[in-house]
Amino acid sequence: MEVLKKPHWLKKRIPPFQDIQKVKSILEQTDLHTVCEEARCPNLGECFSRGTSTFLILGRICTRDCGFCSVEHGVPILPDDTEPERVAQAIRKMGLQYVVITSVTRDDLPDGGASLFVKTIRAIRALDAKIKVEVLIPDFQGDSTSLEIVLKEGPDVLNHNIETMVRFYPEVRPQANYKRSLELLKKSKQLYPQMFTKSGFMLGFGETQGEVFGLLRDLREVGCNFLTIGQYLQPRPDRLPVVRFVAPEEFEEYKRMGKEMGFRAVASGPFVRSSFHAFEMFKTVPIRLSP
């Protein structure tokens, strides 16, 4: 397939190296990975220059090989029990008050890595109980016990990305399941109705407006509170190609639709990513949902 030329609205200014060096230095000192780097996020420079990042726990090798993702796939090493404390150290050095923790998918572990999410949340709150924690979790292969382990720790936001329309799952997320991801969000809300739930998806695989509307409806039906919608950008040559670059005006239309459907906050735009400006989204709503 012919590689599409990026439109003018997909050009992004790269901050001076010295502006992002502080975060890079802290990550090197604490020997940590970020999804910003591993997933080749286009917002890396902006986030690092603002003194923040999204921490990637459970190593940097994923057991799945999704068609859109540049995170390395292979056989991972055993989890490192010192990782949660190193995350807390990095947070202290960065002075963060809102933290996003995500992970590679670890289908090789009995609990999918849920216990390390718990240890990381505890390490952060031991540092400062006022820090808000958002966890962007994998689907744990549908294991409700693993999900509940994380939920019981009370993260401020439970995030799980649906990623794309159900039609594209065989190519985009071949080892995942659309209904399973929706069920995870639904169960989270059923068990902890006062906890914010969040999800996100990409545009650019050739979806129709009707499919986007259907996905919005599915996410609202499972009680999802926060939504992010962004443009898929091919991270490397062996990943799926971009079928269409979506204009900013169309993203605005989906934002409007999402707000009308009842999402409490919607971020929609070409460069929007799941954890991009996450604190700003969190601050737009009350501290807790009404029971």
Rosetta blueprint (number, residue, H / E / L):
1 M L
2 E L
3 V L
4 L L
5 K L
6 K L
7 P L
8 H H
9 W H
10 L H
11 K L
12 K L
13 R L
14 I L
15 P L
16 P L
17 F H
18 Q H
19 D H
20 I H
21 Q H
22 K H
23 V H
24 K H
25 S H
26 I H
27 L H
28 E H
29 Q H
30 T H
31 D L
32 L L
33 H E
34 T E
35 V H
36 C H
37 E H
38 E H
39 A L
40 R L
41 C L
42 P L
43 N L
44 L H
45 G H
46 E H
47 C H
48 F H
49 S H
50 R L
51 G L
52 T L
53 S L
54 T E
55 F E
56 L E
57 I E
58 L L
59 G L
60 R L
61 I L
62 C E
63 T L
64 R L
65 D L
66 C L
67 G L
68 F L
69 C L
70 S L
71 V L
72 E L
73 H E
74 G L
75 V L
76 P L
77 I L
78 L L
79 P L
80 D L
81 D L
82 T L
83 E H
84 P H
85 E H
86 R H
87 V H
88 A H
89 Q H
90 A H
91 I H
92 R H
93 K H
94 M H
95 G L
96 L L
97 Q L
98 Y E
99 V E
100 V E
101 I E
102 T E
103 S E
104 V L
105 T L
106 R L
107 D L
108 D L
109 L L
110 P L
111 D L
112 G L
113 G L
114 A H
115 S H
116 L H
117 F H
118 V H
119 K H
120 T H
121 I H
122 R H
123 A H
124 I H
125 R H
126 A H
127 L H
128 D L
129 A L
130 K L
131 I L
132 K E
133 V E
134 E E
135 V E
136 L E
137 I L
138 P L
139 D L
140 F H
141 Q H
142 G H
143 D L
144 S H
145 T H
146 S H
147 L H
148 E H
149 I H
150 V H
151 L H
152 K L
153 E L
154 G L
155 P L
156 D L
157 V E
158 L E
159 N E
160 H L
161 N L
162 I L
163 E E
164 T L
165 M L
166 V H
167 R H
168 F H
169 Y H
170 P H
171 E H
172 V H
173 R L
174 P L
175 Q L
176 A L
177 N L
178 Y H
179 K H
180 R H
181 S H
182 L H
183 E H
184 L H
185 L H
186 K H
187 K H
188 S H
189 K H
190 Q H
191 L H
192 Y L
193 P L
194 Q L
195 M L
196 F E
197 T E
198 K E
199 S E
200 G E
201 F E
202 M E
203 L E
204 G L
205 F L
206 G L
207 E L
208 T L
209 Q H
210 G H
211 E H
212 V H
213 F H
214 G H
215 L H
216 L H
217 R H
218 D H
219 L H
220 R H
221 E H
222 V L
223 G L
224 C L
225 N L
226 F E
227 L E
228 T E
229 I E
230 G E
231 Q E
232 Y L
233 L L
234 Q L
235 P L
236 R L
237 P L
238 D L
239 R L
240 L L
241 P L
242 V L
243 V L
244 R L
245 F L
246 V L
247 A L
248 P H
249 E H
250 E H
251 F H
252 E H
253 E H
254 Y H
255 K H
256 R H
257 M H
258 G H
259 K H
260 E H
261 M H
262 G L
263 F L
264 R L
265 A E
266 V E
267 A E
268 S E
269 G L
270 P L
271 F L
272 V L
273 R L
274 S L
275 S L
276 F L
277 H L
278 A H
279 F H
280 E H
281 M H
282 F H
283 K L
284 T L
285 V L
286 P L
287 I L
288 R L
289 L L
290 S L
291 P L
